C-alpha cells in the first residue's frame, strides 16, 4: 500500500508521538509498503529545533526507507496557551501545500495524527478529493486536555471548537486511539463505534527487557551502588504537574541512600529547576535525555519509576513512558484517578503498578517510602512479573502494527 502519514512530530525525536510515528513508518516500509511523511523538524521535548534543521525551511530526507517532508513551524521559547496555538497553526498552514503535492503519488491511505487537530481539515479535504482512505489517530485529545487543565474557558468558543471537532471526526473512515477510555471518548463525539479502531502504543519487548545494566549510569552520574533511585524520565511539561515529585523529595530528604533522578526536557523544566533550588534539594538531580540505545540500562537504574499527571489529563493523554516501564518489569507509582484508563488498568491487573490520587505530594512521599521499604535488595535480579507479562501479551510491536495493516487493507 501507499500510505501518507501527516503529523506534527516524527523521528528522530526520542520521546512521545514522534518516536512512535517514526517506528511505525519504518516498520511499514520494512514490510513492503511505500510510506511518505509530512511533518515538522524535530523539536520535542526540548522545544528547540534539532541540530542540522531549520525552523523556517522546507526539507526532504530519507529516514529508514521513508521519504520525509519537513515543513516550517514556529517554536516558542516559553510555551503558553497563545504561543502553543501559534505553534500548531503555523505547522498546519506550512504543511497544507505539501499534502497536495502528494496528489500525483495517489496514496491509498492518509493517516492524520492528533495533535494537531488543526491539520485535520487539510487531511480530510485531500483524502476526499483524492479518493484515499482516511484515518484519524488520536494520541492526545488536545482540546479535552486543554479544557481539563484549565487552559481554556468553557464558553461559546469551547462549544464551537467541540462542534467542529465532532463534525470533522465523523468524516474519517477510521478513528483510532491508544486506549479504550479514549476510544469511548471518541465514540461520544462521533455517535457510534463502527469506525473505531483500538491502536495502542507499543514497545519493543525484545529490546526493553528486565536484564538492563544500571552500572553504566551509576558510573556516569556518580551514584553509589547502595543508593536507591526514584526515576522520572520523559517530557517535563505542564500537564505532568511534576512539582509534587520535588515536594515529595523534600519530605523524604532525611531518608538515607535515596536519590530522585529527573531525566528529560520540556516546557516546565526551567521552573522545576528553580523550585529545586528554592527547596535546596540535595537528594534530587536533573539530567538531559539519553540515547535510545541506552534506554534499557537507564530503566534498570530505577528502583521505582514515576508516571505523573495532573487531574483531568489521564484520559485525554495516556503517557507513552508507561509502556517502557512495563516492558522492563519496573516497579511504578502512577498518579491517576480511579475511573481513568490508568486506574482501571491497575484494578484489572493487581500488582502491575501502584496508583495514587494526582497532585498530592504527601501521598506520593508516603507511597514511595512504603514501596522502598518492601523492595528486594539492590542487584537481586527480581522484577515486576505482572508488568512484564502484560507487555508481552498486549504491547508487542509486530502484533499491533500487523493489525493496522489489516485494518487499512480491509
C-alpha positions as CSV (number, residue, x, y, z in Angstrom):
1,X,0.0,0.0,0.0
2,X,0.9,3.6,-0.4
3,X,0.4,5.3,3.0
4,X,0.8,9.0,3.7
5,X,1.4,10.0,7.4
6,X,0.5,13.6,8.3
7,X,1.6,14.7,11.7
8,X,3.5,17.3,13.7
9,X,6.1,15.0,15.4
10,X,8.4,12.5,13.8
11,X,11.8,10.8,14.3
12,X,14.5,11.4,15.3
13,X,12.5,12.7,18.3
14,X,13.3,10.3,21.2
15,X,10.1,10.6,23.2
16,X,6.4,10.8,22.7
17,X,4.5,10.8,19.5
18,X,7.5,11.4,17.2
19,X,9.1,8.2,18.4
20,X,6.0,6.1,17.7
21,X,5.3,7.6,14.3
22,X,8.9,7.0,13.3
23,X,8.9,3.4,14.4
24,X,5.6,2.8,12.7
25,X,6.6,4.2,9.4
26,X,10.0,2.4,9.3
27,X,8.2,-0.9,10.2
28,X,5.7,-0.4,7.4
29,X,8.5,0.4,4.9
30,X,10.5,-2.7,6.0
31,X,7.4,-4.8,5.4
32,X,7.0,-3.7,1.8
33,X,4.8,-0.6,2.0
34,X,5.5,2.7,0.3
35,X,5.5,5.4,3.0
36,X,5.7,9.1,2.9
37,X,5.6,11.5,5.9
38,X,4.7,15.2,6.1
39,X,5.9,16.6,9.5
40,X,7.8,19.3,11.3
41,X,11.5,19.4,12.1
42,X,12.4,17.7,15.4
43,X,11.9,20.0,18.4
44,X,10.3,17.9,21.2
45,X,10.6,17.7,24.2
46,X,13.3,20.4,24.4
47,X,11.1,22.9,22.5
48,X,14.2,23.7,20.4
49,X,14.8,22.9,16.7
50,X,17.2,19.9,16.5
51,X,20.7,20.3,15.3
52,X,21.0,20.4,11.5
53,X,17.4,21.5,11.0
54,X,15.8,24.9,10.5
55,X,12.6,26.4,11.7
56,X,11.7,28.3,8.5
57,X,12.7,26.0,5.7
58,X,11.2,23.0,3.8
59,X,13.4,20.0,3.6
60,X,13.1,16.4,2.2
61,X,15.1,13.5,3.6
62,X,15.1,9.7,3.7
63,X,15.0,8.1,7.1
64,X,14.8,4.3,7.4
65,X,13.4,3.9,3.9
66,X,10.8,6.5,4.4
67,X,10.5,9.8,2.4
68,X,10.1,12.6,5.0
69,X,9.0,16.1,4.1
70,X,9.8,18.7,6.8
71,X,7.7,21.9,7.0
72,X,8.4,25.2,8.7
73,X,6.9,26.0,12.1
74,X,7.1,28.4,14.9
75,X,8.6,27.0,18.1
76,X,8.1,29.2,21.2
77,X,10.8,29.5,23.8
78,X,8.1,29.7,26.5
79,X,5.1,27.6,25.5
80,X,1.9,29.1,26.9
81,X,-1.7,28.8,25.6
82,X,-1.3,31.6,22.9
83,X,2.1,30.6,21.7
84,X,1.2,26.9,21.6
85,X,-1.8,27.8,19.4
86,X,0.5,29.8,17.1
87,X,2.9,26.9,17.0
88,X,0.2,24.5,15.9
89,X,-1.4,26.8,13.4
90,X,2.0,27.6,11.8
91,X,2.6,23.9,11.0
92,X,-1.0,23.4,9.7
93,X,-0.5,26.4,7.3
94,X,3.0,25.5,6.1
95,X,2.2,21.8,5.6
96,X,-1.1,22.3,3.7
97,X,0.7,22.7,0.3
98,X,2.9,19.7,1.0
99,X,-0.1,17.5,1.4
100,X,-1.4,18.4,-2.0
101,X,2.0,17.8,-3.6
102,X,1.3,14.1,-3.0
103,X,-1.7,14.3,-5.4
104,X,0.2,12.5,-8.3
105,X,1.5,9.9,-5.9
106,X,-2.1,8.7,-5.2
107,X,-1.8,7.4,-1.7
108,X,-4.2,4.5,-0.8
109,X,-4.5,5.8,2.8
110,X,-3.9,9.0,4.7
111,X,-3.2,8.8,8.4
112,X,-3.6,12.1,10.3
113,X,-2.1,12.2,13.8
114,X,-3.7,14.3,16.5
115,X,-2.2,16.5,17.8
116,X,-2.5,18.7,16.0
117,X,-6.2,18.9,15.1
118,X,-5.5,22.0,13.0
119,X,-4.2,19.5,10.4
120,X,-7.5,17.6,10.2
121,X,-9.3,19.8,7.7
122,X,-6.4,19.6,5.2
123,X,-6.1,15.8,5.7
124,X,-9.9,15.4,5.1
125,X,-10.0,17.6,2.1
126,X,-7.1,15.8,0.4
127,X,-8.5,12.4,1.2
128,X,-12.0,13.1,-0.1
129,X,-10.8,14.8,-3.3
130,X,-8.1,12.2,-4.0
131,X,-10.3,9.2,-3.0
132,X,-7.9,7.9,-0.3
133,X,-8.9,6.0,2.8
134,X,-8.7,8.4,5.8
135,X,-7.7,7.6,9.3
136,X,-7.5,9.9,12.3
137,X,-5.2,8.5,15.0
138,X,-5.6,10.3,18.4
139,X,-2.6,10.3,20.6
140,X,-3.8,13.2,22.6
141,X,-7.3,14.8,22.7
142,X,-5.7,18.2,22.7
143,X,-9.0,20.2,23.1
144,X,-10.1,18.0,26.0
145,X,-6.6,18.2,27.6
146,X,-6.6,22.0,27.3
147,X,-10.0,22.4,28.8
148,X,-9.3,19.7,31.5
149,X,-6.2,21.6,32.6
150,X,-7.9,24.9,32.7
151,X,-6.2,26.4,29.7
152,X,-9.4,27.4,28.0
153,X,-12.8,28.7,29.2
154,X,-15.9,26.7,28.7
155,X,-17.7,29.4,26.9
156,X,-19.1,29.7,23.3
157,X,-15.6,29.3,21.8
158,X,-15.2,26.0,23.5
159,X,-18.6,24.9,22.4
160,X,-17.8,25.9,18.8
161,X,-14.5,24.1,18.9
162,X,-16.2,20.9,20.1
163,X,-18.8,21.1,17.4
164,X,-16.1,21.5,14.7
165,X,-14.2,18.6,16.3
166,X,-17.2,16.3,16.1
167,X,-18.1,17.3,12.6
168,X,-14.6,16.5,11.3
169,X,-14.2,13.2,13.2
170,X,-17.4,11.8,11.8
171,X,-16.0,12.2,8.2
172,X,-13.0,9.9,8.7
173,X,-13.2,6.3,7.5
174,X,-11.3,5.2,10.7
175,X,-10.9,6.8,14.1
176,X,-8.3,5.2,16.3
177,X,-6.8,5.9,19.7
178,X,-4.3,4.4,22.1
179,X,-6.6,3.4,25.0
180,X,-10.1,2.1,25.5
181,X,-11.2,5.1,27.5
182,X,-10.0,7.4,24.8
183,X,-12.0,5.3,22.3
184,X,-15.0,5.7,24.5
185,X,-14.5,9.4,24.4
186,X,-14.3,9.3,20.6
187,X,-17.4,7.3,20.5
188,X,-19.3,10.0,22.2
189,X,-18.1,12.5,19.7
190,X,-19.0,10.6,16.6
191,X,-22.2,9.0,17.9
192,X,-21.2,5.4,17.1
193,X,-18.5,2.8,17.2
194,X,-18.4,1.4,13.7
195,X,-15.4,3.5,12.7
196,X,-13.4,3.0,15.9
197,X,-10.1,1.1,16.0
198,X,-8.0,0.3,19.0
199,X,-4.4,1.1,18.1
200,X,-2.3,1.3,21.3
201,X,1.3,2.4,21.6
202,X,3.7,-0.5,21.5
203,X,7.0,-1.4,23.0
204,X,10.0,-3.5,21.7
205,X,9.9,-6.3,24.3
206,X,13.0,-7.9,22.8
207,X,15.0,-4.6,23.3
208,X,13.5,-3.5,26.6
209,X,13.8,-6.4,29.0
210,X,14.4,-6.7,32.8
211,X,18.1,-7.5,32.1
212,X,19.5,-4.0,31.7
213,X,22.7,-3.0,33.4
214,X,22.4,0.0,35.7
215,X,26.2,0.3,36.2
216,X,26.6,2.4,33.1
217,X,24.6,5.3,34.6
218,X,25.7,4.8,38.2
219,X,29.3,5.3,37.0
220,X,28.4,8.2,34.6
221,X,26.4,10.1,37.2
222,X,28.4,9.0,40.3
223,X,25.6,7.2,42.0
224,X,26.7,4.7,44.7
225,X,25.6,1.1,44.4
226,X,23.9,1.3,47.8
227,X,21.7,4.2,46.7
228,X,18.0,3.6,45.8
229,X,16.8,5.6,42.8
230,X,13.4,7.0,42.1
231,X,13.3,7.8,38.3
232,X,11.2,10.1,36.2
233,X,12.2,10.0,32.6
234,X,10.5,11.9,29.7
235,X,8.7,15.1,29.0
236,X,8.7,17.8,31.7
237,X,5.6,19.6,30.6
238,X,2.7,21.5,32.3
239,X,0.3,18.6,32.1
240,X,2.5,16.4,34.3
241,X,2.4,18.5,37.4
242,X,5.9,17.4,38.4
243,X,6.1,19.8,41.3
244,X,4.8,17.1,43.5
245,X,7.9,15.0,42.8
246,X,10.1,17.8,44.1
247,X,8.0,18.3,47.2
248,X,7.9,14.5,47.9
249,X,11.7,14.5,47.6
250,X,11.8,17.3,50.2
251,X,9.7,15.2,52.6
252,X,12.0,12.2,52.1
253,X,15.2,14.3,52.4
254,X,16.1,12.6,55.7
255,X,15.8,9.1,54.3
256,X,19.4,7.8,53.7
257,X,20.7,6.4,50.4
258,X,17.8,7.7,48.3
259,X,18.1,9.8,45.1
260,X,15.4,11.3,42.8
261,X,16.6,11.4,39.2
262,X,14.8,13.5,36.7
263,X,15.8,12.8,33.1
264,X,14.4,14.7,30.1
265,X,13.4,18.2,29.0
266,X,10.3,20.2,28.4
267,X,8.4,23.4,28.8
268,X,8.3,23.2,32.6
269,X,11.9,22.2,33.1
270,X,13.3,25.6,34.0
271,X,10.6,26.2,36.5
272,X,11.2,22.8,38.1
273,X,14.9,23.5,38.4
274,X,14.2,26.9,40.0
275,X,11.9,25.2,42.5
276,X,14.5,22.6,43.3
277,X,17.0,25.4,44.1
278,X,14.4,27.1,46.3
279,X,13.8,23.9,48.2
280,X,17.5,23.3,48.4
281,X,17.1,19.6,47.4
282,X,20.2,17.6,48.0
283,X,18.5,14.3,47.0
284,X,17.4,15.2,43.5
285,X,19.3,15.6,40.3
286,X,18.4,16.7,36.7
287,X,19.9,15.1,33.6
288,X,19.2,15.5,29.9
289,X,17.6,13.0,27.6
290,X,19.8,9.9,26.9
291,X,20.1,8.0,23.7
292,X,17.5,5.4,22.9
293,X,20.3,2.7,22.6
294,X,21.0,3.2,26.3
295,X,17.3,3.1,27.4
296,X,17.4,-0.4,28.8
297,X,20.3,0.5,31.1
298,X,18.6,3.7,32.2
299,X,15.4,1.9,33.0
300,X,17.4,-0.6,35.0
301,X,18.8,2.2,37.2
302,X,15.4,2.8,38.8
303,X,14.2,1.0,41.9
304,X,10.9,2.9,41.4
305,X,9.6,4.6,38.2
306,X,7.2,7.6,38.3
307,X,4.3,8.3,35.9
308,X,2.9,11.7,37.0
309,X,0.0,13.7,35.6
310,X,-2.4,16.3,36.8
311,X,-6.1,15.8,37.4
312,X,-8.2,15.9,34.3
313,X,-5.4,14.7,32.0
314,X,-5.2,11.0,32.5
315,X,-8.0,10.0,30.0
316,X,-7.1,12.7,27.4
317,X,-3.4,11.8,27.4
318,X,-2.1,8.3,28.0
319,X,1.6,8.5,28.9
320,X,3.8,6.6,26.5
321,X,6.6,6.2,29.0
322,X,4.4,3.6,30.8
323,X,4.9,1.0,28.0
324,X,8.7,1.0,28.5
325,X,8.3,0.7,32.3
326,X,6.0,-2.3,31.8
327,X,8.4,-3.9,29.3
328,X,11.3,-3.9,31.7
329,X,9.2,-5.1,34.6
330,X,9.6,-1.9,36.5
331,X,8.0,-1.1,39.9
332,X,5.9,2.0,39.2
333,X,3.9,4.6,41.1
334,X,1.5,6.5,38.9
335,X,-0.9,9.3,39.6
336,X,-4.4,8.9,38.2
337,X,-8.0,9.0,39.3
338,X,-9.6,5.6,39.8
339,X,-12.1,5.8,36.9
340,X,-9.4,6.6,34.3
341,X,-7.7,4.2,31.9
342,X,-4.6,4.0,34.2
343,X,-6.8,3.5,37.3
344,X,-8.8,0.7,35.6
345,X,-5.6,-0.9,34.4
346,X,-4.3,-1.1,38.0
347,X,-7.6,-2.5,39.1
348,X,-7.8,-5.2,36.4
349,X,-4.1,-6.3,36.8
350,X,-3.3,-6.2,40.6
351,X,0.3,-5.6,41.1
352,X,1.1,-4.0,37.7
353,X,1.6,-0.6,39.4
354,X,0.7,1.4,42.4
355,X,-1.9,4.1,41.7
356,X,-2.3,7.2,43.9
357,X,-4.5,10.3,43.5
358,X,-2.9,13.1,41.5
359,X,-1.5,16.3,42.8
360,X,-0.8,15.2,46.4
361,X,2.9,15.3,47.3
362,X,2.3,13.9,50.8
363,X,0.6,10.8,49.5
364,X,3.4,10.4,46.9
365,X,6.0,10.6,49.6
366,X,4.2,8.0,51.8
367,X,3.7,5.6,48.9
368,X,7.4,5.8,47.9
369,X,8.5,5.3,51.4
370,X,6.3,2.2,51.8
371,X,7.4,0.7,48.5
372,X,11.1,1.3,49.2
373,X,10.9,-0.5,52.5
374,X,9.4,-3.6,50.8
375,X,11.7,-3.8,47.8
376,X,14.2,-6.6,47.4
377,X,18.0,-5.9,47.8
378,X,19.7,-4.0,45.1
379,X,21.1,-6.2,42.3
380,X,18.7,-9.0,43.2
381,X,17.5,-9.5,39.7
382,X,13.9,-9.5,40.8
383,X,11.4,-7.6,38.6
384,X,7.7,-7.0,38.4
385,X,6.4,-10.1,36.6
386,X,2.9,-8.8,36.3
387,X,4.1,-5.7,34.4
388,X,6.4,-7.7,32.1
389,X,3.8,-10.3,31.2
390,X,1.3,-7.6,30.4
391,X,3.7,-6.0,27.9
392,X,4.4,-9.4,26.3
393,X,0.7,-10.2,26.0
394,X,-0.6,-6.7,24.9
395,X,2.2,-4.4,23.7
396,X,4.3,-6.3,21.1
397,X,5.1,-4.0,18.1
398,X,4.7,-6.6,15.3
399,X,1.3,-7.7,16.6
400,X,-0.1,-4.2,16.9
401,X,1.3,-2.9,13.5
402,X,0.1,-6.0,11.7
403,X,-3.4,-5.3,12.9
404,X,-3.1,-1.8,11.5
405,X,-2.1,-3.1,8.0
406,X,-5.1,-5.5,8.1
407,X,-7.4,-2.6,9.1
408,X,-6.2,-0.3,6.3
409,X,-6.4,-3.1,3.7
410,X,-9.9,-4.3,4.8
